[in-house]
Each structure stands twice: as structure tokens, then as C-alpha cells.
Amino acid sequence: MSQITLKLNFMQTLTTKMTSNLFLTHSSHTFFPTLITLLIFFLSSTLSLSASIAPPKNISPSSSTRKPFSKIYAFGDSYTDTGNTVSTTGPSGFNYVSNLPYGMTFFHHPTNRYSDGRLVIDFVAEKLSLPFIPPYRSGGGGLNGVNFAVAGSTAIEHRFFVKNNLTLNITPESLGTQLGWFSKYLEKQGCSDQHKNDPMKCSVLFDDALVWVGEIGANDYAYASETDVNKRALQSLAITRISNFLEAILKKGAKHVVVQGLPPTGCLTLAMYLAPSDDRDDLGCVRSVNTQSYTHNTLLQAKLQDLRKQFPRSLIVYADYYNAYRDIMKSSSKYGFKEAFKTCCGSGNEPYNYDFFAACGSPSSSPCPYPSQYINWDGVHLTEAMYKVVSGLLLQGGYSHPPFQDLLNRKKNQV
């Protein structure tokens, strides 16, 4: 017999006694308040036990079950973009993102994500028990945050590429564009530079917000790869723009920030397709391109350390995409991958199932039957399966510094 049944039986006995005592003489009236007190005690304890077993849906969660964050503000490029570009507005090399087979695995229809399904940012939202974050261009955002990331976006402003005649296949949006959108969004919520002396105007928008800055900078290097632009100067400028962007959002009030580094972009199918076969590293990826990404990440981490000193009240986490990706490459079968370089969605050309002029979604391309066995989706972007493994390593696998769990623990302790 359950505790609830025992207590209900005891309540019935008490009720019977109370009813009989209603007819007692004045000398017995002292027993009546005692019975009422006991009944209230058992009733409250029974309800408490019932609530612990099957809590009603309309009861507010306790502090132990409350979500650490109520919203996410996301930034970045196509690795984070959940719909700010479509086939006609994204990078010209990927003109079919608004059509199947994009989105085939999880959503079963295209969502303007550059993958067969979910991205890292989607798995972050799931980890935090939040809905997927809507793209800014879909209507300005929702209660659970906004995604400002744009496919093809650069760290450096568009006019730099125009000035250097690097306008082929370049999306005009940059981190500066995303910062402008973010400022407009905050202003609509009552937070603007006019309220900088009234922190309460903005704190409500940041106290429970996670700022997730996805990878950015790969497009800058790709656009300038076959030009005479000084690569070291370009990298320095890209890092400066990223640092300036981070400083701007921290000044606006961001308290919990995660910044992704670049993946080893030399492992992407397009890099393998274009580079000479003697330019390879220990993973079989393009050495020169991976060196560039590694250097970028080293410089970025140094900037993050400076920002931590400048904003000691904010927690800034570095998400080590580069080494998480390398771990997966070194043990790909452990994670269920059978193809490290070949694209899942391509034209069938060997050795990579890739042709730049027959992109995924084009009439001459087709998707593989088992995307979860592939790391690369369309030559530049990754499969949902790869994004899922990467997100697991970043959120729980020790590839974030400080660990992502530390950020969650700190946030929970502030509640």
C-alpha cells in the first residue's frame, strides 16, 4: 500500500471522528481544533507528496530545474546561420539551400540551413531546453533569442573586399552588419546607447542570455586566397574586427559569451579539391589551410584573454572547434563516420563526390543514403551528424575553455 493511500485512509478516519465530535458537549470541544490541525497537516503533506510524483504543468519550476538561460543571441557565418539567407541571397556557390536535399535528415524539408539537418547552435539550444533560435530576417527574433548569423559573412567589412577587387561570390554582410542588426533589436526592446546610464534598461536582455559567436573568418581567408593581398595583414585585420565586435557586445552588457574558433578548414572537401596533393598534414588534410586556421585561433585566444581582463564580470568561453574536429578525424570510426573527405551530397565525381560547378541540390547532384556516415555534407558545410558530435565535445567533452559546464554552474549560482 502506498504512502498516499495510507494517508488518505487516515484522513477518512479523522473526518469521521470530526463529524461525530460536532455533537459532543462543550467539555469535548477542545478535541475539535486538534483534529482540524491534524487534518490540515496530513492534507498538506499528502498534496506535497503527490506534487513530487506528478507535478502539474502549470507549477513554476523550482530553482533546481529552472533553465539556466532563457534566450540565445547567435552570430557567425553559414555554420551558424539558421535562415538569414536563401538560395538567391547566400553565397553563389550554394544556390540550392532553399531546396531539398538540404534539411532532409531532421526537418524533412529545407530550412535554409546549410546542412542536411541541425547545426551546432541547434544542439546548443536543445542542451539548454530552448526552442530553435529564429533568424533575424524572419521577423526580428522571438522570446528565446535571435540568430544574426549570415552565410558567407566575413569578419572584415564588405568595403575592404570591394576596395581590393575581391567582390566575386562575396556576401555583403559582415560582423559589422550583424552588430548593427543586434543594436536595432536591442533598441526595439528599450535598450540603446541612450540608456547607458540606466543599466536596468538593458540588464533584463542580458541577465538570462547566452551570447554564442560561431566561427567567423574562414570566408575572409577564402575570398583572398588566390589574390595578392598580404595574408598576414588580412589575418591581423580579421582578428581585430572580431575583437572589436566582442568588445562592443560586452560593453552592451553581455555576461555569458561563447566564442568558437575556426575548424581545421583544410579538412573540408573544397580545400582538398583545390589544393595540390603534396600539401597535406598528419590527418591527410591541406596543411597550408589548416596552418592558417590554427594561427587564427591562436591569435583569437590571445584577444579573448585580453577581453577577460577588461571585462572581469563577464565569463568568456573559448570553444575549441579546431581540436574537437581533429579528435573526430583521428577516431572517425569511433563516432560512426566512414567518409572523412567525400561529400554526402554531390555529383559523383571521384575521389570526393564533388564538383564545384555541380553543387549539392543541382540537377546533376544527389544525396547519399546514410548522411550520418559522412563528415562533409556539400563540400564546405558539415552533416548534422558531424555537428552533433562537435557540439557534444564542445558542451560536454572538454573542448571549451573554461568548460561550458562551468558557465552553466556560474549562471545557476546567480539565480
Contacts in CASP RR format, 6 or more apart in sequence:
PFRMAT RR
TARGET T0000
AUTHOR 0000-0000-0000
METHOD contacts of the structure
MODEL  1
MSQITLKLNFMQTLTTKMTSNLFLTHSSHTFFPTLITLLIFFLSSTLSLS
ASIAPPKNISPSSSTRKPFSKIYAFGDSYTDTGNTVSTTGPSGFNYVSNL
PYGMTFFHHPTNRYSDGRLVIDFVAEKLSLPFIPPYRSGGGGLNGVNFAV
AGSTAIEHRFFVKNNLTLNITPESLGTQLGWFSKYLEKQGCSDQHKNDPM
KCSVLFDDALVWVGEIGANDYAYASETDVNKRALQSLAITRISNFLEAIL
KKGAKHVVVQGLPPTGCLTLAMYLAPSDDRDDLGCVRSVNTQSYTHNTLL
QAKLQDLRKQFPRSLIVYADYYNAYRDIMKSSSKYGFKEAFKTCCGSGNE
PYNYDFFAACGSPSSSPCPYPSQYINWDGVHLTEAMYKVVSGLLLQGGYS
HPPFQDLLNRKKNQV
3 49 0 8 1.000
4 46 0 8 1.000
4 49 0 8 1.000
4 50 0 8 1.000
7 42 0 8 1.000
7 45 0 8 1.000
7 46 0 8 1.000
7 49 0 8 1.000
8 46 0 8 1.000
10 42 0 8 1.000
11 39 0 8 1.000
11 42 0 8 1.000
11 43 0 8 1.000
11 46 0 8 1.000
14 35 0 8 1.000
14 38 0 8 1.000
14 39 0 8 1.000
14 42 0 8 1.000
15 39 0 8 1.000
17 35 0 8 1.000
18 32 0 8 1.000
18 35 0 8 1.000
18 36 0 8 1.000
18 39 0 8 1.000
21 28 0 8 1.000
21 31 0 8 1.000
21 32 0 8 1.000
21 35 0 8 1.000
22 32 0 8 1.000
24 31 0 8 1.000
24 32 0 8 1.000
51 59 0 8 1.000
61 67 0 8 1.000
63 415 0 8 1.000
66 412 0 8 1.000
66 415 0 8 1.000
67 128 0 8 1.000
67 129 0 8 1.000
67 130 0 8 1.000
68 128 0 8 1.000
68 408 0 8 1.000
68 411 0 8 1.000
68 412 0 8 1.000
68 415 0 8 1.000
69 128 0 8 1.000
69 130 0 8 1.000
69 208 0 8 1.000
69 209 0 8 1.000
69 210 0 8 1.000
69 256 0 8 1.000
69 411 0 8 1.000
70 130 0 8 1.000
70 143 0 8 1.000
70 144 0 8 1.000
70 208 0 8 1.000
70 209 0 8 1.000
71 130 0 8 1.000
71 143 0 8 1.000
71 144 0 8 1.000
71 145 0 8 1.000
71 208 0 8 1.000
71 209 0 8 1.000
71 210 0 8 1.000
72 121 0 8 1.000
72 124 0 8 1.000
72 125 0 8 1.000
72 128 0 8 1.000
72 130 0 8 1.000
72 133 0 8 1.000
72 144 0 8 1.000
72 145 0 8 1.000
72 147 0 8 1.000
72 209 0 8 1.000
72 210 0 8 1.000
72 211 0 8 1.000
72 212 0 8 1.000
73 145 0 8 1.000
73 146 0 8 1.000
73 148 0 8 1.000
73 182 0 8 1.000
73 209 0 8 1.000
73 210 0 8 1.000
73 211 0 8 1.000
73 212 0 8 1.000
73 249 0 8 1.000
73 254 0 8 1.000
74 80 0 8 1.000
74 82 0 8 1.000
74 121 0 8 1.000
74 133 0 8 1.000
74 146 0 8 1.000
74 147 0 8 1.000
74 148 0 8 1.000
74 149 0 8 1.000
74 212 0 8 1.000
74 213 0 8 1.000
74 214 0 8 1.000
75 148 0 8 1.000
75 149 0 8 1.000
75 175 0 8 1.000
75 178 0 8 1.000
75 182 0 8 1.000
75 211 0 8 1.000
75 212 0 8 1.000
75 213 0 8 1.000
75 214 0 8 1.000
75 216 0 8 1.000
75 245 0 8 1.000
76 148 0 8 1.000
76 149 0 8 1.000
76 150 0 8 1.000
76 153 0 8 1.000
76 175 0 8 1.000
76 178 0 8 1.000
76 213 0 8 1.000
76 214 0 8 1.000
76 215 0 8 1.000
76 216 0 8 1.000
77 149 0 8 1.000
77 150 0 8 1.000
77 151 0 8 1.000
77 152 0 8 1.000
77 153 0 8 1.000
77 154 0 8 1.000
77 214 0 8 1.000
77 215 0 8 1.000
77 216 0 8 1.000
77 217 0 8 1.000
77 218 0 8 1.000
77 219 0 8 1.000
78 85 0 8 1.000
78 91 0 8 1.000
78 94 0 8 1.000
78 114 0 8 1.000
78 149 0 8 1.000
78 150 0 8 1.000
78 151 0 8 1.000
78 152 0 8 1.000
78 153 0 8 1.000
78 380 0 8 1.000
78 381 0 8 1.000
79 114 0 8 1.000
79 119 0 8 1.000
79 120 0 8 1.000
79 149 0 8 1.000
79 214 0 8 1.000
79 215 0 8 1.000
79 381 0 8 1.000
79 382 0 8 1.000
80 119 0 8 1.000
80 120 0 8 1.000
80 121 0 8 1.000
80 147 0 8 1.000
80 149 0 8 1.000
80 212 0 8 1.000
80 214 0 8 1.000
80 215 0 8 1.000
81 112 0 8 1.000
81 113 0 8 1.000
81 114 0 8 1.000
81 135 0 8 1.000
81 147 0 8 1.000
81 149 0 8 1.000
81 150 0 8 1.000
81 151 0 8 1.000
81 153 0 8 1.000
82 111 0 8 1.000
82 112 0 8 1.000
82 113 0 8 1.000
82 119 0 8 1.000
82 121 0 8 1.000
82 122 0 8 1.000
82 132 0 8 1.000
82 133 0 8 1.000
82 134 0 8 1.000
82 135 0 8 1.000
82 147 0 8 1.000
82 149 0 8 1.000
83 111 0 8 1.000
83 112 0 8 1.000
83 113 0 8 1.000
83 135 0 8 1.000
83 137 0 8 1.000
83 138 0 8 1.000
83 147 0 8 1.000
84 112 0 8 1.000
84 135 0 8 1.000
84 136 0 8 1.000
84 137 0 8 1.000
84 147 0 8 1.000
84 148 0 8 1.000
84 149 0 8 1.000
84 150 0 8 1.000
84 151 0 8 1.000
84 173 0 8 1.000
85 91 0 8 1.000
85 97 0 8 1.000
85 112 0 8 1.000
85 150 0 8 1.000
85 151 0 8 1.000
85 152 0 8 1.000
85 171 0 8 1.000
86 97 0 8 1.000
86 98 0 8 1.000
86 112 0 8 1.000
87 95 0 8 1.000
87 96 0 8 1.000
87 97 0 8 1.000
87 98 0 8 1.000
87 99 0 8 1.000
88 95 0 8 1.000
88 98 0 8 1.000
89 171 0 8 1.000
90 97 0 8 1.000
90 151 0 8 1.000
90 152 0 8 1.000
90 171 0 8 1.000
91 151 0 8 1.000
91 152 0 8 1.000
91 169 0 8 1.000
91 171 0 8 1.000
92 169 0 8 1.000
93 169 0 8 1.000
93 356 0 8 1.000
93 359 0 8 1.000
94 114 0 8 1.000
94 151 0 8 1.000
94 359 0 8 1.000
94 360 0 8 1.000
94 378 0 8 1.000
94 380 0 8 1.000
94 381 0 8 1.000
95 359 0 8 1.000
95 362 0 8 1.000
96 102 0 8 1.000
96 359 0 8 1.000
96 360 0 8 1.000
96 361 0 8 1.000
96 362 0 8 1.000
97 110 0 8 1.000
97 112 0 8 1.000
97 113 0 8 1.000
97 114 0 8 1.000
97 151 0 8 1.000
98 110 0 8 1.000
98 112 0 8 1.000
99 110 0 8 1.000
99 361 0 8 1.000
100 109 0 8 1.000
100 110 0 8 1.000
100 361 0 8 1.000
101 116 0 8 1.000
101 345 0 8 1.000
101 360 0 8 1.000
101 361 0 8 1.000
101 366 0 8 1.000
101 367 0 8 1.000
102 110 0 8 1.000
102 111 0 8 1.000
102 112 0 8 1.000
102 113 0 8 1.000
102 114 0 8 1.000
102 115 0 8 1.000
102 116 0 8 1.000
102 117 0 8 1.000
102 360 0 8 1.000
102 361 0 8 1.000
103 109 0 8 1.000
103 110 0 8 1.000
103 111 0 8 1.000
103 113 0 8 1.000
103 115 0 8 1.000
103 116 0 8 1.000
103 117 0 8 1.000
104 116 0 8 1.000
104 117 0 8 1.000
104 367 0 8 1.000
104 371 0 8 1.000
105 116 0 8 1.000
105 117 0 8 1.000
105 371 0 8 1.000
105 372 0 8 1.000
105 383 0 8 1.000
105 384 0 8 1.000
106 116 0 8 1.000
106 117 0 8 1.000
106 118 0 8 1.000
106 384 0 8 1.000
107 113 0 8 1.000
107 117 0 8 1.000
111 117 0 8 1.000
112 135 0 8 1.000
113 119 0 8 1.000
114 151 0 8 1.000
114 377 0 8 1.000
114 378 0 8 1.000
114 380 0 8 1.000
114 381 0 8 1.000
115 377 0 8 1.000
115 381 0 8 1.000
115 382 0 8 1.000
115 383 0 8 1.000
115 384 0 8 1.000
115 387 0 8 1.000
116 344 0 8 1.000
116 345 0 8 1.000
116 367 0 8 1.000
116 371 0 8 1.000
116 377 0 8 1.000
116 383 0 8 1.000
116 384 0 8 1.000
117 383 0 8 1.000
117 384 0 8 1.000
117 387 0 8 1.000
118 132 0 8 1.000
118 384 0 8 1.000
118 387 0 8 1.000
118 388 0 8 1.000
119 384 0 8 1.000
119 387 0 8 1.000
120 214 0 8 1.000
120 260 0 8 1.000
120 387 0 8 1.000
120 390 0 8 1.000
120 391 0 8 1.000
120 394 0 8 1.000
121 133 0 8 1.000
121 147 0 8 1.000
121 149 0 8 1.000
121 212 0 8 1.000
121 214 0 8 1.000
122 132 0 8 1.000
122 387 0 8 1.000
123 387 0 8 1.000
123 388 0 8 1.000
123 391 0 8 1.000
123 392 0 8 1.000
123 395 0 8 1.000
124 210 0 8 1.000
124 212 0 8 1.000
124 391 0 8 1.000
124 395 0 8 1.000
125 131 0 8 1.000
125 132 0 8 1.000
125 133 0 8 1.000
125 144 0 8 1.000
127 391 0 8 1.000
127 395 0 8 1.000
128 210 0 8 1.000
130 144 0 8 1.000
131 144 0 8 1.000
133 144 0 8 1.000
133 145 0 8 1.000
133 146 0 8 1.000
133 147 0 8 1.000
134 140 0 8 1.000
134 141 0 8 1.000
134 142 0 8 1.000
134 145 0 8 1.000
134 146 0 8 1.000
134 147 0 8 1.000
135 141 0 8 1.000
135 146 0 8 1.000
135 147 0 8 1.000
135 149 0 8 1.000
136 146 0 8 1.000
136 147 0 8 1.000
136 148 0 8 1.000
136 181 0 8 1.000
136 185 0 8 1.000
140 146 0 8 1.000
140 185 0 8 1.000
141 185 0 8 1.000
145 209 0 8 1.000
146 182 0 8 1.000
146 185 0 8 1.000
148 178 0 8 1.000
148 181 0 8 1.000
148 182 0 8 1.000
149 178 0 8 1.000
149 214 0 8 1.000
150 171 0 8 1.000
150 173 0 8 1.000
150 177 0 8 1.000
150 178 0 8 1.000
151 171 0 8 1.000
152 170 0 8 1.000
152 171 0 8 1.000
152 173 0 8 1.000
152 219 0 8 1.000
153 171 0 8 1.000
153 173 0 8 1.000
153 174 0 8 1.000
153 175 0 8 1.000
153 177 0 8 1.000
153 178 0 8 1.000
153 216 0 8 1.000
153 219 0 8 1.000
154 161 0 8 1.000
154 170 0 8 1.000
154 171 0 8 1.000
154 173 0 8 1.000
154 174 0 8 1.000
154 175 0 8 1.000
154 216 0 8 1.000
154 217 0 8 1.000
154 219 0 8 1.000
154 220 0 8 1.000
154 223 0 8 1.000
154 238 0 8 1.000
155 174 0 8 1.000
155 175 0 8 1.000
155 216 0 8 1.000
155 217 0 8 1.000
155 220 0 8 1.000
155 238 0 8 1.000
155 239 0 8 1.000
155 241 0 8 1.000
155 242 0 8 1.000
155 245 0 8 1.000
156 174 0 8 1.000
156 220 0 8 1.000
156 234 0 8 1.000
156 237 0 8 1.000
156 238 0 8 1.000
156 241 0 8 1.000
157 174 0 8 1.000
157 176 0 8 1.000
157 241 0 8 1.000
158 170 0 8 1.000
158 172 0 8 1.000
158 173 0 8 1.000
158 174 0 8 1.000
158 177 0 8 1.000
160 237 0 8 1.000
161 167 0 8 1.000
161 170 0 8 1.000
161 223 0 8 1.000
161 224 0 8 1.000
164 224 0 8 1.000
164 227 0 8 1.000
164 229 0 8 1.000
166 223 0 8 1.000
166 224 0 8 1.000
166 227 0 8 1.000
166 229 0 8 1.000
168 223 0 8 1.000
169 223 0 8 1.000
170 219 0 8 1.000
170 223 0 8 1.000
171 219 0 8 1.000
174 241 0 8 1.000
175 216 0 8 1.000
175 241 0 8 1.000
175 242 0 8 1.000
175 245 0 8 1.000
176 241 0 8 1.000
176 245 0 8 1.000
178 245 0 8 1.000
179 245 0 8 1.000
179 248 0 8 1.000
179 249 0 8 1.000
182 249 0 8 1.000
182 252 0 8 1.000
183 192 0 8 1.000
183 252 0 8 1.000
186 192 0 8 1.000
186 202 0 8 1.000
186 205 0 8 1.000
186 252 0 8 1.000
189 205 0 8 1.000
190 201 0 8 1.000
190 202 0 8 1.000
191 201 0 8 1.000
191 202 0 8 1.000
191 205 0 8 1.000
191 252 0 8 1.000
192 201 0 8 1.000
195 201 0 8 1.000
195 202 0 8 1.000
202 252 0 8 1.000
202 253 0 8 1.000
203 253 0 8 1.000
206 252 0 8 1.000
206 253 0 8 1.000
206 254 0 8 1.000
206 255 0 8 1.000
207 255 0 8 1.000
209 254 0 8 1.000
209 255 0 8 1.000
209 256 0 8 1.000
210 256 0 8 1.000
210 257 0 8 1.000
210 258 0 8 1.000
211 249 0 8 1.000
211 254 0 8 1.000
211 256 0 8 1.000
211 257 0 8 1.000
211 258 0 8 1.000
212 258 0 8 1.000
212 260 0 8 1.000
213 245 0 8 1.000
213 246 0 8 1.000
213 257 0 8 1.000
213 258 0 8 1.000
213 259 0 8 1.000
213 260 0 8 1.000
214 259 0 8 1.000
214 260 0 8 1.000
214 261 0 8 1.000
214 319 0 8 1.000
215 260 0 8 1.000
215 261 0 8 1.000
215 262 0 8 1.000
215 263 0 8 1.000
215 321 0 8 1.000
216 242 0 8 1.000
217 238 0 8 1.000
217 242 0 8 1.000
217 262 0 8 1.000
217 296 0 8 1.000
218 262 0 8 1.000
218 265 0 8 1.000
218 293 0 8 1.000
220 234 0 8 1.000
220 238 0 8 1.000
221 231 0 8 1.000
221 234 0 8 1.000
221 235 0 8 1.000
221 238 0 8 1.000
221 265 0 8 1.000
221 289 0 8 1.000
221 292 0 8 1.000
221 296 0 8 1.000
222 265 0 8 1.000
224 231 0 8 1.000
224 234 0 8 1.000
231 292 0 8 1.000
235 292 0 8 1.000
235 295 0 8 1.000
235 296 0 8 1.000
235 299 0 8 1.000
236 299 0 8 1.000
238 296 0 8 1.000
239 296 0 8 1.000
239 299 0 8 1.000
239 300 0 8 1.000
239 303 0 8 1.000
242 300 0 8 1.000
242 303 0 8 1.000
243 303 0 8 1.000
243 306 0 8 1.000
243 307 0 8 1.000
246 257 0 8 1.000
246 259 0 8 1.000
246 303 0 8 1.000
246 304 0 8 1.000
246 307 0 8 1.000
246 316 0 8 1.000
247 307 0 8 1.000
247 310 0 8 1.000
249 257 0 8 1.000
250 257 0 8 1.000
250 307 0 8 1.000
250 310 0 8 1.000
250 311 0 8 1.000
250 314 0 8 1.000
253 314 0 8 1.000
254 314 0 8 1.000
255 313 0 8 1.000
255 314 0 8 1.000
255 315 0 8 1.000
256 314 0 8 1.000
256 315 0 8 1.000
256 407 0 8 1.000
256 410 0 8 1.000
256 411 0 8 1.000
257 314 0 8 1.000
257 315 0 8 1.000
257 316 0 8 1.000
257 317 0 8 1.000
258 316 0 8 1.000
258 317 0 8 1.000
258 319 0 8 1.000
258 400 0 8 1.000
258 404 0 8 1.000
258 407 0 8 1.000
259 300 0 8 1.000
259 304 0 8 1.000
259 316 0 8 1.000
259 317 0 8 1.000
259 318 0 8 1.000
259 319 0 8 1.000
260 319 0 8 1.000
260 321 0 8 1.000
260 394 0 8 1.000
261 296 0 8 1.000
261 297 0 8 1.000
261 300 0 8 1.000
261 318 0 8 1.000
261 319 0 8 1.000
261 320 0 8 1.000
261 321 0 8 1.000
261 322 0 8 1.000
262 293 0 8 1.000
262 296 0 8 1.000
262 297 0 8 1.000
262 321 0 8 1.000
262 322 0 8 1.000
263 293 0 8 1.000
263 321 0 8 1.000
263 322 0 8 1.000
263 325 0 8 1.000
263 390 0 8 1.000
264 283 0 8 1.000
264 285 0 8 1.000
264 289 0 8 1.000
264 290 0 8 1.000
264 293 0 8 1.000
264 294 0 8 1.000
264 322 0 8 1.000
264 325 0 8 1.000
264 326 0 8 1.000
264 329 0 8 1.000
265 271 0 8 1.000
265 289 0 8 1.000
265 290 0 8 1.000
265 292 0 8 1.000
265 293 0 8 1.000
266 272 0 8 1.000
266 275 0 8 1.000
266 285 0 8 1.000
266 286 0 8 1.000
266 289 0 8 1.000
266 290 0 8 1.000
266 293 0 8 1.000
267 283 0 8 1.000
267 284 0 8 1.000
267 285 0 8 1.000
267 286 0 8 1.000
267 290 0 8 1.000
267 325 0 8 1.000
267 329 0 8 1.000
267 340 0 8 1.000
267 341 0 8 1.000
267 375 0 8 1.000
268 376 0 8 1.000
268 379 0 8 1.000
268 380 0 8 1.000
269 341 0 8 1.000
269 342 0 8 1.000
269 343 0 8 1.000
269 352 0 8 1.000
269 354 0 8 1.000
269 376 0 8 1.000
269 379 0 8 1.000
269 380 0 8 1.000
270 354 0 8 1.000
270 356 0 8 1.000
270 379 0 8 1.000
270 380 0 8 1.000
271 285 0 8 1.000
271 286 0 8 1.000
271 289 0 8 1.000
272 285 0 8 1.000
272 286 0 8 1.000
272 341 0 8 1.000
272 352 0 8 1.000
273 352 0 8 1.000
273 354 0 8 1.000
273 356 0 8 1.000
273 379 0 8 1.000
275 286 0 8 1.000
275 288 0 8 1.000
275 289 0 8 1.000
279 286 0 8 1.000
279 287 0 8 1.000
279 288 0 8 1.000
280 286 0 8 1.000
280 287 0 8 1.000
281 287 0 8 1.000
281 290 0 8 1.000
283 290 0 8 1.000
283 326 0 8 1.000
283 329 0 8 1.000
283 330 0 8 1.000
285 329 0 8 1.000
293 322 0 8 1.000
294 322 0 8 1.000
297 320 0 8 1.000
297 322 0 8 1.000
300 318 0 8 1.000
301 318 0 8 1.000
304 316 0 8 1.000
304 318 0 8 1.000
307 316 0 8 1.000
308 314 0 8 1.000
308 316 0 8 1.000
315 402 0 8 1.000
315 406 0 8 1.000
315 407 0 8 1.000
315 410 0 8 1.000
317 400 0 8 1.000
317 401 0 8 1.000
317 402 0 8 1.000
317 403 0 8 1.000
317 404 0 8 1.000
317 406 0 8 1.000
317 407 0 8 1.000
318 400 0 8 1.000
318 401 0 8 1.000
319 394 0 8 1.000
319 399 0 8 1.000
319 400 0 8 1.000
319 404 0 8 1.000
320 394 0 8 1.000
320 399 0 8 1.000
320 400 0 8 1.000
320 401 0 8 1.000
321 390 0 8 1.000
321 394 0 8 1.000
321 399 0 8 1.000
323 399 0 8 1.000
324 390 0 8 1.000
324 393 0 8 1.000
324 394 0 8 1.000
324 399 0 8 1.000
325 390 0 8 1.000
327 393 0 8 1.000
327 399 0 8 1.000
328 335 0 8 1.000
328 337 0 8 1.000
328 375 0 8 1.000
328 386 0 8 1.000
328 389 0 8 1.000
328 390 0 8 1.000
328 393 0 8 1.000
329 340 0 8 1.000
329 375 0 8 1.000
332 338 0 8 1.000
332 340 0 8 1.000
332 375 0 8 1.000
335 389 0 8 1.000
336 372 0 8 1.000
336 373 0 8 1.000
336 385 0 8 1.000
337 373 0 8 1.000
337 374 0 8 1.000
337 375 0 8 1.000
337 385 0 8 1.000
337 386 0 8 1.000
338 373 0 8 1.000
338 374 0 8 1.000
339 373 0 8 1.000
339 374 0 8 1.000
339 375 0 8 1.000
339 376 0 8 1.000
340 375 0 8 1.000
340 376 0 8 1.000
341 351 0 8 1.000
341 352 0 8 1.000
341 375 0 8 1.000
341 376 0 8 1.000
342 351 0 8 1.000
342 352 0 8 1.000
342 353 0 8 1.000
342 354 0 8 1.000
342 374 0 8 1.000
342 376 0 8 1.000
343 352 0 8 1.000
343 353 0 8 1.000
343 354 0 8 1.000
343 360 0 8 1.000
343 374 0 8 1.000
343 376 0 8 1.000
343 377 0 8 1.000
343 378 0 8 1.000
343 379 0 8 1.000
344 353 0 8 1.000
344 367 0 8 1.000
344 368 0 8 1.000
344 371 0 8 1.000
344 374 0 8 1.000
344 376 0 8 1.000
344 377 0 8 1.000
344 378 0 8 1.000
344 383 0 8 1.000
345 360 0 8 1.000
345 361 0 8 1.000
345 365 0 8 1.000
345 366 0 8 1.000
345 367 0 8 1.000
345 368 0 8 1.000
345 377 0 8 1.000
345 378 0 8 1.000
346 353 0 8 1.000
346 354 0 8 1.000
346 355 0 8 1.000
346 358 0 8 1.000
346 359 0 8 1.000
346 360 0 8 1.000
346 365 0 8 1.000
346 366 0 8 1.000
346 367 0 8 1.000
346 378 0 8 1.000
346 379 0 8 1.000
347 353 0 8 1.000
347 354 0 8 1.000
347 355 0 8 1.000
347 358 0 8 1.000
347 362 0 8 1.000
347 364 0 8 1.000
347 365 0 8 1.000
348 354 0 8 1.000
348 355 0 8 1.000
348 365 0 8 1.000
348 366 0 8 1.000
349 355 0 8 1.000
349 358 0 8 1.000
352 379 0 8 1.000
353 368 0 8 1.000
354 379 0 8 1.000
355 364 0 8 1.000
358 364 0 8 1.000
358 365 0 8 1.000
359 365 0 8 1.000
359 378 0 8 1.000
360 367 0 8 1.000
360 377 0 8 1.000
360 378 0 8 1.000
360 379 0 8 1.000
368 374 0 8 1.000
371 377 0 8 1.000
371 383 0 8 1.000
371 384 0 8 1.000
371 385 0 8 1.000
372 383 0 8 1.000
372 384 0 8 1.000
372 385 0 8 1.000
373 385 0 8 1.000
374 383 0 8 1.000
374 385 0 8 1.000
374 386 0 8 1.000
375 382 0 8 1.000
375 383 0 8 1.000
375 385 0 8 1.000
375 386 0 8 1.000
376 382 0 8 1.000
376 383 0 8 1.000
376 386 0 8 1.000
377 383 0 8 1.000
377 386 0 8 1.000
382 390 0 8 1.000
393 399 0 8 1.000
394 400 0 8 1.000
394 404 0 8 1.000
395 404 0 8 1.000
396 404 0 8 1.000
396 405 0 8 1.000
END
